[in-house]
Amino acid sequence: MIEAEAPNLPDDGAPRTPDRLRRRASRLLSQLTTRSDRLINEGLARVDARKWHYAVLASLQDLGPGSQAALSGRTGIYRSDLVGVLNELAERDLVERTPDPRDQRRNVITISPSGRRQLRRLDRVLDVLHDELLAPLTPAEREQFVQLLTRLLDHHSQPS
């Protein structure tokens, strides 16, 4: 009787990830996204915030007031979901809704002074979380990594 070879296991008995999977950028990005989302969501939850809160506040601060449709386009939040996010932010006095003087059927959303303060707090929280996420990289590598990701996203965001 011939004995079967034992599977190639590391010393700890855990199966190794095949090299062909470790070389697939799509798989690596997917796994990193999962870990990044968990880290960011949990970190923001500790300060009673969500990533969509940050996205809306950052958009209003950096690009100015906008309609719900404009904010949806700027942030990538579906319009139906954006209503709930705006309600949460308005209840916390972080944004203000005022009727659009050119079209009374829609509102213009503006960041409030409290919203600006909250955005600065969230920037500090996200800085710490990003340091944790990117811990193995040097500052130069972090900058290069973000530049490369931005280039990829810009390329794939262009209409075909």
Backbone as CSV, one residue per row, in Angstrom:
resi,resn,N_x,N_y,N_z,CA_x,CA_y,CA_z,C_x,C_y,C_z
1,MET,0.832,-1.163,0.000,0.000,0.000,0.000,0.886,1.239,0.000
2,ILE,0.561,2.223,-0.842,1.340,3.450,-0.954,0.675,4.533,-0.100
3,GLU,1.499,5.201,0.705,0.955,6.274,1.545,0.814,7.550,0.719
4,ALA,-0.296,8.255,0.938,-0.499,9.540,0.271,0.380,10.591,0.929
5,GLU,0.883,11.500,0.103,1.693,12.585,0.661,0.817,13.524,1.466
6,ALA,1.365,14.002,2.556,0.642,14.987,3.364,0.557,16.303,2.584
7,PRO,-0.557,17.000,2.708,-0.657,18.289,2.018,0.432,19.243,2.503
8,ASN,0.811,20.173,1.632,1.854,21.151,1.958,1.283,22.184,2.927
9,LEU,1.506,21.955,4.214,0.996,22.855,5.242,2.161,23.520,5.949
10,PRO,1.988,24.809,6.296,3.022,25.436,7.115,3.103,24.726,8.463
11,ASP,4.143,25.034,9.203,4.374,24.368,10.485,3.189,24.475,11.436
12,ASP,2.420,25.557,11.340,1.298,25.731,12.275,0.059,24.945,11.849
13,GLY,0.107,24.258,10.717,-1.009,23.450,10.270,-2.036,24.204,9.434
14,ALA,-1.925,25.526,9.362,-2.886,26.321,8.585,-2.530,26.237,7.104
15,PRO,-3.544,26.103,6.238,-3.250,26.046,4.806,-2.717,27.406,4.322
16,ARG,-1.771,27.352,3.388,-1.218,28.583,2.803,-2.122,29.046,1.673
17,THR,-2.116,30.336,1.432,-2.828,30.874,0.272,-1.974,30.600,-0.965
18,PRO,-2.549,30.024,-1.995,-1.770,29.749,-3.204,-1.182,31.039,-3.781
19,ASP,0.029,30.956,-4.283,0.708,32.119,-4.852,-0.103,32.756,-5.976
20,ARG,-0.760,31.932,-6.786,-1.525,32.506,-7.890,-2.656,33.402,-7.381
21,LEU,-3.178,33.132,-6.189,-4.184,34.028,-5.610,-3.531,35.285,-5.045
22,ARG,-2.366,35.124,-4.439,-1.652,36.265,-3.852,-1.143,37.230,-4.919
23,ARG,-1.083,36.803,-6.165,-0.615,37.665,-7.257,-1.766,38.352,-7.989
24,ARG,-2.998,38.081,-7.626,-4.148,38.661,-8.311,-4.548,39.975,-7.643
25,ALA,-4.307,41.078,-8.346,-4.613,42.399,-7.792,-6.086,42.503,-7.396
26,SER,-6.963,41.948,-8.203,-8.394,42.045,-7.901,-8.719,41.383,-6.567
27,ARG,-8.118,40.237,-6.319,-8.364,39.537,-5.051,-7.769,40.309,-3.882
28,LEU,-6.555,40.799,-4.072,-5.906,41.564,-3.005,-6.700,42.834,-2.674
29,LEU,-7.148,43.529,-3.715,-7.944,44.745,-3.488,-9.252,44.419,-2.775
30,SER,-9.873,43.324,-3.177,-11.126,42.919,-2.551,-10.927,42.608,-1.068
31,GLN,-9.880,41.852,-0.762,-9.624,41.508,0.638,-9.244,42.739,1.454
32,LEU,-8.440,43.621,0.868,-8.062,44.842,1.579,-9.274,45.746,1.781
33,THR,-10.160,45.793,0.800,-11.380,46.591,0.934,-12.225,46.092,2.096
34,THR,-12.363,44.793,2.210,-13.136,44.219,3.312,-12.535,44.617,4.652
35,ARG,-11.235,44.484,4.771,-10.573,44.842,6.031,-10.636,46.348,6.290
36,SER,-10.450,47.146,5.238,-10.509,48.600,5.368,-11.902,49.055,5.790
37,ASP,-12.928,48.524,5.144,-14.310,48.886,5.506,-14.596,48.568,6.963
38,ARG,-14.176,47.390,7.407,-14.407,47.001,8.798,-13.708,47.978,9.749
39,LEU,-12.449,48.267,9.488,-11.673,49.170,10.328,-12.306,50.566,10.376
40,ILE,-12.650,51.097,9.219,-13.219,52.453,9.151,-14.607,52.487,9.782
41,ASN,-15.456,51.526,9.444,-16.814,51.518,10.009,-16.799,51.396,11.523
42,GLU,-15.954,50.495,12.041,-15.877,50.327,13.498,-15.285,51.563,14.164
43,GLY,-14.261,52.148,13.551,-13.640,53.345,14.120,-14.581,54.532,14.143
44,LEU,-15.329,54.726,13.066,-16.285,55.834,13.023,-17.456,55.577,13.968
45,ALA,-17.867,54.328,14.091,-18.970,54.000,15.003,-18.611,54.360,16.447
46,ARG,-17.332,54.222,16.800,-16.909,54.576,18.167,-17.116,56.054,18.469
47,VAL,-17.181,56.890,17.428,-17.432,58.323,17.636,-18.811,58.710,17.099
48,ASP,-19.705,57.697,17.016,-21.089,57.892,16.597,-21.205,58.557,15.223
49,ALA,-20.429,58.047,14.278,-20.473,58.563,12.911,-20.435,57.386,11.942
50,ARG,-20.723,57.717,10.681,-20.657,56.727,9.607,-19.874,57.317,8.445
51,LYS,-19.375,56.446,7.572,-18.569,56.945,6.461,-19.363,57.870,5.537
52,TRP,-20.661,57.647,5.440,-21.464,58.530,4.586,-21.611,59.911,5.212
53,HIS,-21.594,59.986,6.535,-21.605,61.302,7.191,-20.377,62.079,6.739
54,TYR,-19.241,61.410,6.815,-17.983,62.051,6.432,-18.025,62.479,4.967
55,ALA,-18.500,61.613,4.097,-18.527,61.915,2.662,-19.359,63.159,2.380
56,VAL,-20.530,63.266,3.004,-21.395,64.424,2.775,-20.758,65.690,3.337
57,LEU,-20.263,65.625,4.568,-19.654,66.806,5.172,-18.431,67.261,4.383
58,ALA,-17.597,66.327,3.954,-16.410,66.678,3.166,-16.808,67.314,1.839
59,SER,-17.837,66.770,1.201,-18.301,67.315,-0.068,-18.810,68.743,0.109
60,LEU,-19.585,68.963,1.146,-20.122,70.305,1.382,-19.020,71.297,1.732
61,GLN,-18.043,70.859,2.519,-16.942,71.741,2.905,-16.056,72.067,1.699
62,ASP,-15.717,71.046,0.923,-14.753,71.238,-0.161,-15.361,71.793,-1.441
63,LEU,-16.608,71.434,-1.728,-17.229,71.832,-3.003,-18.387,72.801,-2.848
64,GLY,-18.768,73.095,-1.609,-19.828,74.070,-1.367,-21.204,73.438,-1.320
65,PRO,-22.205,74.269,-1.045,-23.589,73.787,-0.938,-24.026,73.090,-2.220
66,GLY,-25.019,72.225,-2.067,-25.532,71.530,-3.237,-26.907,70.950,-2.985
67,SER,-27.555,70.587,-4.064,-28.846,69.908,-3.971,-28.594,68.454,-3.587
68,GLN,-29.664,67.749,-3.258,-29.524,66.325,-2.954,-28.994,65.576,-4.170
69,ALA,-29.451,65.943,-5.350,-28.973,65.282,-6.569,-27.477,65.527,-6.761
70,ALA,-27.036,66.764,-6.531,-25.614,67.078,-6.674,-24.797,66.300,-5.647
71,LEU,-25.270,66.248,-4.403,-24.553,65.511,-3.364,-24.486,64.025,-3.678
72,SER,-25.534,63.485,-4.238,-25.534,62.080,-4.624,-24.432,61.824,-5.653
73,GLY,-24.338,62.702,-6.643,-23.306,62.561,-7.661,-21.901,62.732,-7.107
74,ARG,-21.732,63.675,-6.189,-20.401,63.944,-5.616,-19.909,62.815,-4.724
75,THR,-20.826,62.183,-3.996,-20.439,61.218,-2.969,-20.615,59.760,-3.389
76,GLY,-21.406,59.519,-4.424,-21.697,58.151,-4.826,-22.761,57.482,-3.969
77,ILE,-23.450,58.271,-3.152,-24.526,57.736,-2.312,-25.820,57.789,-3.128
78,TYR,-26.524,56.667,-3.210,-27.802,56.664,-3.918,-28.732,57.705,-3.308
79,ARG,-29.509,58.363,-4.174,-30.411,59.422,-3.696,-31.333,58.936,-2.582
80,SER,-31.868,57.725,-2.732,-32.788,57.213,-1.710,-32.080,57.028,-0.373
81,ASP,-30.822,56.621,-0.388,-30.046,56.466,0.847,-29.598,57.817,1.397
82,LEU,-29.348,58.744,0.498,-28.864,60.061,0.900,-29.878,60.786,1.770
83,VAL,-31.162,60.594,1.517,-32.203,61.246,2.318,-32.029,60.880,3.796
84,GLY,-31.811,59.605,4.067,-31.619,59.170,5.452,-30.358,59.763,6.067
85,VAL,-29.288,59.808,5.287,-28.028,60.385,5.782,-28.234,61.861,6.097
86,LEU,-28.890,62.579,5.199,-29.145,64.006,5.434,-30.053,64.224,6.635
87,ASN,-31.030,63.346,6.816,-31.891,63.459,7.999,-31.062,63.308,9.280
88,GLU,-30.158,62.314,9.301,-29.296,62.118,10.471,-28.426,63.345,10.724
89,LEU,-27.829,63.880,9.661,-26.958,65.045,9.814,-27.746,66.284,10.235
90,ALA,-28.941,66.445,9.701,-29.774,67.601,10.068,-30.226,67.505,11.521
91,GLU,-30.590,66.293,11.970,-30.994,66.103,13.372,-29.867,66.464,14.336
92,ARG,-28.633,66.316,13.887,-27.459,66.634,14.716,-26.975,68.067,14.485
93,ASP,-27.710,68.824,13.691,-27.364,70.215,13.349,-26.017,70.318,12.634
94,LEU,-25.688,69.311,11.834,-24.421,69.315,11.107,-24.580,69.858,9.687
95,VAL,-25.822,69.846,9.187,-26.134,70.444,7.889,-27.424,71.256,8.020
96,GLU,-27.588,72.159,7.073,-28.814,72.961,7.021,-29.446,72.774,5.654
97,ARG,-30.773,72.656,5.666,-31.535,72.555,4.416,-32.320,73.848,4.255
98,THR,-32.187,74.456,3.089,-32.973,75.654,2.797,-33.565,75.507,1.400
99,PRO,-34.761,76.042,1.193,-35.341,75.952,-0.147,-34.451,76.658,-1.175
100,ASP,-34.332,76.044,-2.331,-33.563,76.633,-3.432,-34.347,77.824,-3.968
101,PRO,-33.776,79.018,-3.965,-34.516,80.195,-4.436,-34.914,80.095,-5.910
102,ARG,-34.177,79.290,-6.691,-34.506,79.138,-8.110,-35.540,78.058,-8.362
103,ASP,-35.696,77.144,-7.419,-36.653,76.042,-7.592,-37.115,75.600,-6.205
104,GLN,-38.264,76.058,-5.791,-38.779,75.807,-4.443,-39.071,74.327,-4.177
105,ARG,-39.046,73.496,-5.227,-39.307,72.068,-5.036,-38.103,71.323,-4.485
106,ARG,-36.944,71.951,-4.511,-35.760,71.259,-4.013,-35.066,72.089,-2.941
107,ASN,-34.236,71.397,-2.162,-33.483,72.047,-1.092,-32.021,72.187,-1.473
108,VAL,-31.404,73.197,-0.886,-29.958,73.349,-0.975,-29.404,72.948,0.388
109,ILE,-28.423,72.064,0.384,-27.821,71.567,1.617,-26.505,72.310,1.834
110,THR,-26.313,72.789,3.063,-25.114,73.538,3.437,-24.555,72.952,4.729
111,ILE,-23.245,72.935,4.849,-22.626,72.489,6.096,-22.769,73.607,7.131
112,SER,-23.078,73.224,8.354,-23.247,74.201,9.440,-21.909,74.376,10.170
113,PRO,-21.812,75.385,11.032,-20.593,75.517,11.846,-20.313,74.249,12.672
114,SER,-21.363,73.628,13.219,-21.183,72.366,13.958,-20.685,71.270,13.024
115,GLY,-21.160,71.285,11.787,-20.719,70.308,10.797,-19.248,70.472,10.464
116,ARG,-18.785,71.727,10.394,-17.357,71.966,10.140,-16.502,71.423,11.285
117,ARG,-16.950,71.648,12.522,-16.213,71.125,13.685,-16.206,69.597,13.673
118,GLN,-17.361,69.004,13.359,-17.442,67.540,13.299,-16.542,66.989,12.202
119,LEU,-16.488,67.661,11.068,-15.628,67.217,9.972,-14.165,67.225,10.402
120,ARG,-13.740,68.246,11.121,-12.353,68.281,11.612,-12.095,67.124,12.583
121,ARG,-13.076,66.822,13.454,-12.928,65.674,14.373,-12.823,64.374,13.587
122,LEU,-13.677,64.218,12.586,-13.661,62.989,11.789,-12.372,62.874,10.976
123,ASP,-11.834,63.996,10.518,-10.534,63.963,9.833,-9.470,63.376,10.751
124,ARG,-9.458,63.800,12.009,-8.457,63.287,12.960,-8.661,61.790,13.212
125,VAL,-9.925,61.369,13.362,-10.223,59.953,13.573,-9.764,59.135,12.365
126,LEU,-10.088,59.607,11.165,-9.704,58.875,9.955,-8.191,58.866,9.754
127,ASP,-7.506,59.938,10.152,-6.044,59.939,10.062,-5.456,58.787,10.883
128,VAL,-5.970,58.599,12.088,-5.489,57.517,12.960,-5.822,56.153,12.340
129,LEU,-7.037,56.010,11.838,-7.453,54.741,11.237,-6.633,54.422,9.983
130,HIS,-6.364,55.432,9.166,-5.560,55.204,7.970,-4.114,54.861,8.335
131,ASP,-3.602,55.472,9.400,-2.262,55.094,9.871,-2.241,53.615,10.248
132,GLU,-3.305,53.161,10.889,-3.390,51.749,11.265,-3.482,50.855,10.025
133,LEU,-4.312,51.247,9.069,-4.492,50.461,7.851,-3.197,50.360,7.048
134,LEU,-2.486,51.469,6.958,-1.299,51.530,6.104,0.000,51.386,6.894
135,ALA,-0.081,50.866,8.102,1.065,50.777,9.005,2.322,50.167,8.374
136,PRO,2.228,49.126,7.558,3.469,48.532,7.037,4.172,49.391,5.988
137,LEU,3.522,50.450,5.503,4.099,51.264,4.426,4.791,52.504,4.978
138,THR,5.859,52.906,4.306,6.534,54.159,4.656,5.667,55.325,4.177
139,PRO,5.925,56.536,4.651,5.159,57.693,4.144,5.222,57.820,2.617
140,ALA,6.379,57.599,2.025,6.499,57.688,0.566,5.679,56.592,-0.116
141,GLU,5.710,55.386,0.444,4.923,54.290,-0.127,3.426,54.576,-0.005
142,ARG,3.018,55.160,1.109,1.597,55.510,1.294,1.150,56.493,0.219
143,GLU,1.969,57.505,-0.014,1.631,58.497,-1.034,1.542,57.856,-2.407
144,GLN,2.515,57.014,-2.723,2.522,56.328,-4.017,1.313,55.393,-4.142
145,PHE,0.995,54.680,-3.077,-0.150,53.759,-3.068,-1.444,54.519,-3.377
146,VAL,-1.649,55.647,-2.713,-2.859,56.451,-2.950,-2.868,56.988,-4.381
147,GLN,-1.725,57.418,-4.881,-1.655,57.911,-6.268,-2.014,56.808,-7.259
148,LEU,-1.499,55.611,-7.024,-1.795,54.501,-7.926,-3.265,54.100,-7.866
149,LEU,-3.821,54.026,-6.658,-5.242,53.703,-6.531,-6.100,54.764,-7.209
150,THR,-5.740,56.033,-7.031,-6.484,57.127,-7.661,-6.433,57.004,-9.180
151,ARG,-5.264,56.698,-9.711,-5.123,56.545,-11.160,-5.980,55.402,-11.679
152,LEU,-5.972,54.288,-10.971,-6.811,53.151,-11.378,-8.291,53.505,-11.330
153,LEU,-8.706,54.109,-10.234,-10.120,54.469,-10.091,-10.545,55.480,-11.147
154,ASP,-9.707,56.503,-11.381,-10.030,57.490,-12.415,-10.180,56.822,-13.773
155,HIS,-9.277,55.905,-14.089,-9.336,55.209,-15.377,-10.640,54.414,-15.511
156,HIS,-10.991,53.687,-14.462,-12.165,52.819,-14.541,-13.480,53.567,-14.302
157,SER,-13.389,54.840,-13.911,-14.598,55.649,-13.702,-14.991,56.413,-14.957
158,GLN,-14.124,56.420,-15.957,-14.422,57.129,-17.203,-15.478,56.371,-17.992
159,PRO,-16.402,57.121,-18.595,-17.406,56.430,-19.426,-16.741,55.723,-20.593
160,SER,-17.255,54.541,-20.917,-16.643,53.791,-22.017,-17.155,54.249,-23.356
